[in-house]
């Protein structure tokens, strides 16, 4: 299928940015492509938005299911963050603490450089929701105690809280 060959690298990158694990991103992309393939005749002339929406929705549904199955442990597993610089690892961890929907908006809007209307179509929400999530996610990152200086974080929490 020509679409898969042409779009897989971009879709895989999007999947990785959503779930932050290459193996899971490959599984996510495969599951999304299978779902899209089942209804390919009804997708229409612009399959990019449809497949992106399936990708994000599949990721969100997996997150809901995985959250119920995970069990806490005393020691966290090793991560690939050891390869990154300290600042990058801290930012990566802060992105991981964002709610899945806000992270999806950030990934699609800023990493994939999609316009607000396309993000709204992919996430099946209004442009206003995309705008508000695009505003709330960076605000959350600004007050994240791991990123922001302590004085800024405490002041911002007081204003938002």
C-alpha positions as CSV (number, residue, x, y, z in Angstrom):
1,X,0.0,0.0,0.0
2,X,1.6,3.3,-1.1
3,X,0.1,5.3,1.7
4,X,1.8,3.1,4.3
5,X,5.2,3.3,2.6
6,X,4.9,7.1,2.2
7,X,3.6,8.0,5.6
8,X,5.0,5.4,8.0
9,X,8.1,7.4,9.0
10,X,6.0,10.4,10.0
11,X,3.3,8.4,11.7
12,X,5.9,6.4,13.6
13,X,7.6,9.6,14.8
14,X,4.1,10.8,16.0
15,X,3.4,7.5,17.7
16,X,6.8,7.7,19.4
17,X,6.2,11.2,20.6
18,X,2.9,10.2,22.1
19,X,4.0,7.1,23.9
20,X,7.8,7.7,24.3
21,X,8.8,4.1,23.6
22,X,10.0,2.9,20.2
23,X,8.6,-0.7,20.6
24,X,5.3,0.6,21.8
25,X,5.2,3.2,19.0
26,X,5.7,0.5,16.4
27,X,2.9,-1.6,18.0
28,X,0.7,1.5,18.2
29,X,1.3,2.4,14.5
30,X,0.6,-1.2,13.4
31,X,-2.7,-1.3,15.4
32,X,-3.8,2.1,14.0
33,X,-3.0,1.1,10.4
34,X,-4.9,-2.2,10.9
35,X,-7.9,-0.2,12.2
36,X,-7.7,2.2,9.2
37,X,-7.3,-0.6,6.7
38,X,-10.5,-2.3,7.9
39,X,-12.5,0.8,6.8
40,X,-10.2,2.1,4.0
41,X,-13.0,2.3,1.4
42,X,-14.8,4.8,3.6
43,X,-11.7,7.0,4.5
44,X,-12.1,9.3,1.6
45,X,-9.6,11.5,-0.3
46,X,-7.7,12.7,2.8
47,X,-6.5,9.7,4.8
48,X,-3.8,11.6,6.7
49,X,-6.2,13.2,9.1
50,X,-8.2,10.0,9.5
51,X,-5.1,7.8,10.2
52,X,-3.7,10.4,12.6
53,X,-7.0,10.4,14.5
54,X,-7.0,6.6,14.7
55,X,-3.4,6.8,15.9
56,X,-4.2,9.3,18.7
57,X,-7.4,7.5,19.7
58,X,-5.7,4.1,19.8
59,X,-3.0,5.6,22.0
60,X,-5.5,7.2,24.4
61,X,-7.5,4.0,24.7
62,X,-4.3,2.0,25.4
63,X,-3.4,4.5,28.1
64,X,-6.7,4.1,29.8
65,X,-6.4,0.3,29.7
66,X,-2.8,0.2,30.7
67,X,-3.4,2.5,33.7
68,X,-5.7,0.0,35.2
69,X,-3.3,-3.0,34.7
70,X,-0.1,-1.4,36.0
71,X,1.1,-2.2,39.4
72,X,3.4,0.0,41.4
73,X,6.9,-1.2,42.3
74,X,9.6,-0.1,44.7
75,X,12.2,0.6,42.0
76,X,11.4,2.3,38.7
77,X,12.6,0.4,35.6
78,X,15.7,1.6,33.7
79,X,14.9,4.1,31.0
80,X,16.6,5.4,27.9
81,X,17.0,8.8,29.6
82,X,20.5,7.9,30.7
83,X,21.6,8.6,27.1
84,X,20.2,12.1,27.2
85,X,21.6,15.2,28.8
86,X,20.2,16.1,32.2
87,X,18.1,19.0,30.9
88,X,16.7,17.0,28.1
89,X,15.8,14.1,30.5
90,X,14.1,16.5,32.8
91,X,12.0,18.1,30.0
92,X,11.2,14.6,28.6
93,X,9.9,13.6,32.1
94,X,7.9,16.7,32.4
95,X,6.2,16.0,29.0
96,X,5.4,12.6,30.3
97,X,3.6,14.0,33.3
98,X,1.2,16.0,31.1
99,X,-2.3,14.5,30.6
100,X,-2.4,12.4,27.4
101,X,-4.7,14.7,25.6
102,X,-2.5,17.8,26.3
103,X,0.5,15.8,25.2
104,X,-1.3,14.8,22.0
105,X,-2.1,18.5,21.2
106,X,1.5,19.5,21.8
107,X,2.9,16.7,19.6
108,X,0.5,17.3,16.8
109,X,0.6,21.1,17.0
110,X,4.3,21.8,17.6
111,X,6.2,18.6,16.7
112,X,4.1,17.7,13.6
113,X,3.6,21.4,12.9
114,X,-0.1,20.9,12.1
115,X,-2.5,23.8,12.0
116,X,-5.1,24.1,14.8
117,X,-7.9,23.0,12.5
118,X,-6.1,19.8,11.5
119,X,-5.4,19.0,15.2
120,X,-9.0,19.6,16.0
121,X,-10.1,17.3,13.2
122,X,-7.6,14.5,14.3
123,X,-8.7,14.8,18.0
124,X,-12.3,15.2,17.1
125,X,-12.7,18.3,19.2
126,X,-13.3,22.0,18.5
127,X,-10.5,24.5,17.5
128,X,-11.2,26.3,20.8
129,X,-10.3,23.1,22.7
130,X,-7.1,22.8,20.8
131,X,-6.3,26.4,21.5
132,X,-7.0,26.0,25.3
133,X,-5.0,22.8,25.5
134,X,-2.1,24.5,23.6
135,X,-2.2,27.1,26.2
136,X,-2.7,24.9,29.3
137,X,0.1,22.4,28.5
138,X,3.0,24.9,28.3
139,X,1.6,26.6,31.4
140,X,1.7,23.3,33.2
141,X,5.3,22.8,32.0
142,X,6.2,26.3,33.3
143,X,5.1,25.4,36.8
144,X,6.5,21.9,36.8
145,X,8.8,21.8,39.9
146,X,11.5,19.9,38.0
147,X,11.7,22.6,35.3
148,X,10.8,25.9,36.8
149,X,12.9,27.7,39.4
150,X,11.3,27.3,42.9
151,X,10.1,30.9,43.2
152,X,8.4,30.9,39.8
153,X,6.7,27.5,40.4
154,X,5.3,28.5,43.7
155,X,4.1,31.9,42.4
156,X,2.5,30.3,39.3
157,X,0.8,27.6,41.4
158,X,-0.7,30.3,43.6
159,X,-2.1,32.2,40.6
160,X,-3.5,29.1,38.9
161,X,-4.4,27.0,41.9
